[in-house]
Amino acid sequence: MGFEEKSLAAAKDYLNSTYPCLDLEDDEMLLPALNDWCTAVDWAKQQLGWQPIETAPRDGSVVLLFWEKYKNFIHSIELLKWNDVENEWEDVEGNNFRSEGEDAPTKWMLVPEVEVGDD
């Protein structure tokens, strides 16, 4: 298996485990799903006020974090909060994410409020 196939397999595993509703067992769906994800990430970066990671709150607030490169992926966005004890970012399940180095997030933003209507 070449590098490209390994990368696509890793992407499929990640997306299927993180977003099971996508159900990407069909390889023909994988590339369009990855393209949609990258398009959404690019849009969010441009529209939603990303800030340098150095300015992120370290008070336990849940924020969106953005990675230019995370593990084998080009872009990633996660909901995390700062863990003072571990001195790292942490998800709601208690998994820690690096705060420094190559796999560290590069930008952050507040979680946007969603207006709920009387639909």
Wavefront OBJ file of the C-alpha trace (Angstrom):
o trace
v 0.000 0.000 0.000
v 1.480 3.329 -1.107
v 1.542 6.610 0.812
v -1.615 7.952 -0.876
v -3.614 4.803 -0.094
v -2.395 4.840 3.534
v -3.378 8.506 3.873
v -6.840 7.868 2.421
v -7.288 4.828 4.670
v -6.271 6.893 7.727
v -8.651 9.684 6.685
v -11.512 7.218 6.230
v -10.851 5.633 9.638
v -10.730 9.045 11.315
v -13.902 10.354 9.660
v -15.831 7.122 10.299
v -14.834 7.049 13.982
v -15.392 10.773 14.575
v -18.491 11.194 12.401
v -20.216 7.786 12.177
v -23.205 9.390 10.446
v -21.035 9.810 7.321
v -20.757 6.019 6.849
v -17.806 6.201 4.446
v -17.463 2.497 3.718
v -17.841 3.255 0.020
v -14.465 4.580 -1.207
v -16.220 6.607 -3.919
v -17.777 8.761 -1.158
v -14.466 9.404 0.630
v -12.915 12.036 -1.637
v -16.101 14.140 -1.933
v -16.510 13.970 1.873
v -12.902 15.075 2.401
v -13.360 17.867 -0.129
v -16.543 19.045 1.651
v -14.718 18.963 5.001
v -11.786 21.028 3.672
v -14.202 23.508 2.069
v -16.054 23.907 5.380
v -12.776 24.384 7.264
v -11.622 27.035 4.776
v -14.955 28.852 5.024
v -14.885 28.810 8.831
v -11.347 30.178 8.885
v -12.395 33.098 6.692
v -15.789 33.887 8.216
v -15.808 33.087 11.906
v -12.986 35.088 13.413
v -10.089 32.731 14.059
v -7.513 34.115 16.502
v -3.854 33.163 17.112
v -3.609 30.226 19.527
v -1.454 32.284 21.909
v -4.539 34.381 22.728
v -6.824 31.414 23.535
v -8.515 31.422 26.962
v -6.977 29.104 29.527
v -9.899 29.361 31.974
v -11.724 26.116 31.157
v -13.970 27.685 28.496
v -14.855 25.345 25.644
v -13.542 26.766 22.364
v -13.005 25.628 18.788
v -9.366 24.869 17.997
v -7.934 24.651 14.488
v -4.908 22.665 13.329
v -3.129 23.369 10.047
v -1.746 19.832 10.324
v -2.903 17.201 12.791
v -1.416 13.721 12.661
v -1.986 12.569 9.043
v -4.588 15.220 8.250
v -4.195 18.613 6.624
v -6.876 20.379 8.683
v -8.775 19.605 11.850
v -11.221 21.449 14.098
v -12.090 20.230 17.588
v -14.111 21.460 20.583
v -11.686 21.570 23.522
v -10.978 23.284 26.827
v -7.721 24.000 28.648
v -6.641 21.525 31.349
v -4.463 23.313 33.943
v -3.328 20.061 35.563
v -2.035 18.463 32.341
v -1.094 21.820 30.771
v -2.743 20.661 27.523
v -6.020 20.981 25.634
v -8.676 18.422 26.556
v -11.866 17.201 24.895
v -15.139 16.429 26.690
v -14.071 12.800 27.178
v -10.840 13.815 28.933
v -8.487 13.043 26.008
v -5.518 15.398 25.926
v -4.195 17.204 22.843
v -0.713 18.701 22.510
v -0.403 22.398 23.189
v 3.047 22.763 21.617
v 4.988 21.305 18.717
v 4.064 20.150 15.228
v 0.714 18.635 16.254
v -0.395 21.682 18.267
v -3.371 23.841 17.266
v -2.582 27.103 15.489
v -5.837 29.073 15.864
v -8.908 29.268 18.097
v -12.332 30.872 18.226
v -15.344 31.043 20.517
v -18.087 28.536 19.812
v -20.668 30.420 17.727
v -24.125 30.792 19.232
v -26.880 29.065 17.315
v -30.274 30.741 17.132
v -33.099 28.268 17.623
v -36.292 29.239 15.849
v -39.897 28.194 16.164
v -39.785 26.103 12.993
l 1 2 3 4 5 6 7 8 9 10 11 12 13 14 15 16 17 18 19 20 21 22 23 24 25 26 27 28 29 30 31 32 33 34 35 36 37 38 39 40 41 42 43 44 45 46 47 48 49 50 51 52 53 54 55 56 57 58 59 60 61 62 63 64 65 66 67 68 69 70 71 72 73 74 75 76 77 78 79 80 81 82 83 84 85 86 87 88 89 90 91 92 93 94 95 96 97 98 99 100 101 102 103 104 105 106 107 108 109 110 111 112 113 114 115 116 117 118 119
